[in-house]
Amino acid sequence: MAGFGFHPTLADFHSLLFALCHNGLVNHAEVFFRESGAHFDVSAKTYTILISGWAVVEKPENAQKLFDEMVERGVEPDVPAYNALIDALCRGGDIARAQEHLKDMQQSRGLVPDAATYGPFLRAACASKDARDALRVLDRMRMHDLTPNVFTYNAIIRLLCELGEIEEAYNILGEIITRGEKPDVWTYNTLLNAHCKKNEEGLIRLLRYGTGWKHVAFTQAQQLMLS
């Protein structure tokens, strides 16, 4: 760019790092960061992009090293930076260390966690089939008036349905609607599939929760009606 009279900005630098990470080329992104980072006034966002990249490819140690480097350089970590690190650690199964960072961001940095901070803990609990822990994290979010996104809610509903906790799954569906979120096709498919497996006529019950159920896969509804 400089050869054509254009001088890249920090935003350009971030865009390229994000594109590399988004396509799984996190190693290339970090190499580019090492080679070109000195030309920019890097920020917490710069590190967050890379930490998030390592989170997606499940390399928590690399994410931790970058976070530590950021702090050592005097770049103050913000909520998104902590969120990215917590996500990386949870994806890597190191829940204890993720919880330590959650405590650190509150007590040492005075930062306030948001819904994205707790999302990785919820997803980790769902992945390990620990419904009690998932609901405990959800309760903690409720205490702080934080609302998960529909994808996180869906993970909880799917787990509850897998464990046969249909009533609790419907409670979560009701909460989604009450909090102003919109259930999607996966929300309704998950509940309908749970009824199919139990040979229950749950379609009528789904009618009470708006029109979203109409978009469930036809094969699911057909299976229910023929069972």
N, C-alpha and C positions, 0 to 999 in steps of 0.2 A: 504493500500500500504506500509506504513511504517513497518508493521509487517512482510512483505516479503523482507525487505531490500531496498524498493524503497521509495524515498521521493518525494511526489507530488510537482510539480512546479506551478508557478502562471498560466502558460498556461493550466495545468491540471485543476486547480481551475476554470478558466474561461470556460473551455469546459463543466464541470459539471453544472455550473450555466446556461450556454447557453442551454444545453440539457433540464434542468428542465423548464426553461422559454419557450423554443420552444414547449414543450408539455403542456403548460398552468399551470404548477405547480410553479407559481411565488411565492406563499406563502412559499412553501418548499425551493425554491431557496434563499429567503431572510433569512429564519431560518438558513439554512446551512451557509449563508454568515455571520450571527451573531455569529454562533458557531465556524466557522473555519477561518474567515477573519483575526483574529489576528496573524495567522501563516504565513501570506503572506504580502508582500509589495503592498497593493492594489493600483490601479491606476484609472484614469478616465475611462479606458475601463471596469474595474470591475463594477463600478457604471452604466456605460452606458448599460451593458448587463441587469442589473436589471431594470433600468428605461425603457428600450425598452420592457421588459417583462410586466411591468405594463401598458405600452401604448397599447399593443395588447389586454389586457383584459379590457381596458378602465377604469383604475383606476388612473386618473390624480393626485389626491391628494397624493397617495402613491409615485408616480413618483416625485412629487414636494418635498416631504419630503426627499427622497433619494438625490435629487440634492442639497438641502439645507445642508444636512449632509455632502456631499462631499466637499462643499465649506468651511464649518465650520472646517473640518478636515485638511484644507490646501491643498487638492487635487485640482489642477488647472483644471477646466473644459475645454475640447477642443470642436472642432466643432461637432464631433459625439455625445458628451454628450448633447450639446445644441439641436442638431437635435432630439435626442430621447425624450427630455423633450417637445420640441415644438410639436412633433408628439402626445405625450400623451395628451397635453392640447388641441390640435385641435380635436383629437378624442373625447375628453370629452366636446367639444363645447365651451371651454374657449379661444376663438380666441384673445380677448383683452390681456389676460395675455401672450399668446404665442407671440404676437407682441411685448410686453414689453421685453421679453427675447431675441427676435431677435435684438431689439435695444441695449440691454445690451451687447450682445456678440460682437457687432460691436464697440460701443462707450466705454464700460468699459473694455473689454477684448482685443480689437484690433483684433478680429477674423474675417475672411472673410467667409460669408455664401457660401455654395455650392448648387448644384441642390437639394440635399436631404433636405436642410433646408426649401426650398420653397414648396417642394412636399406636405407636410401636409396641407398647406394653400390652395393649389389648390384642393386637394381632399375634404377638408371641404367645399369650395365654391361649388364644384360640388354636394356634398351630400345635400346641402341646395338649390340646383337648382338656384344658383346665377351666371349666365353666365358672367355678367358684372364684378363681382369680380374675377372670375376665369381668365378671359382674362386680367384683370389688373395685377394679380400676374404673369401671363405669360409674359406680357410686361416688368415687373420688372426683370424677369429672362433674357429676351433678352438684356436688358440694360447692364447686367453683363456678357453677353455671356455664359449663363448657359443653358444647354439643359435638359429638363425633360426626364425621361425614357419613353418607349413606353406605359407602364401601366398608367402613369399619363396622357400622351397624349390621350389615349383611353378614360379615364374618361371625358376629355373635349369634345372629339368628341361625346361621348354618350349623354352628356348633351345637346350639340348644336342640335343634331338630335332630341332629345326628345322635344326640344323647337321649332323645325321646321326651325332652322337656318342651312340649308343644305349647302349653299354657304360658310358660315364661317367654317363649318366642313371640307369642301374640302380644304379650305385655310390651316387649321391645318394639314391635310394629306400631302399637298404639303410641308409644313414646316418640317414635320417629315423626308421626303425623302431628302429634301435639306440639312438638318443638318446631314445627314449620318446615321440616325436611320432606322430601318427596321420595317415597319408596320407588324402586325401579323394578324392571322386569325380573331381575335376579332375586329380589326380596320375595316377590310373590311366587316365583318358580320354586324357591326353596321350601316355602310353606306348603305349597300344593304337592310337591314331591313327597314331603313328609306324610301328608294325608294318604297319598297313593300307596306308600309302603305299608301303611297301617290299614289299608282298605277302608278308609274313613271318608265320608262325604263332607269334606271340608270346604267345598267351593262356595256353598251358601254362606258360610261364616266369612269368607273372604269378601263377599259382596258388601259387607258392612264397612269395609275399609277403602271406600272410594272406587274409582274406575281403573286403577292401575292393574288390577288382576286380569282385566280383559286382554292384556298384552302378553300373558303367559304363553309359553309354547303350546301349540295345539296338541302335540302328542301327549303332553302331561295331562291336559284336561281330558283327552280321549281315554287315557289309561284309567283315570279316576272314574269316569262314567261307566266304563266297561267292567270295572272290578266288582 
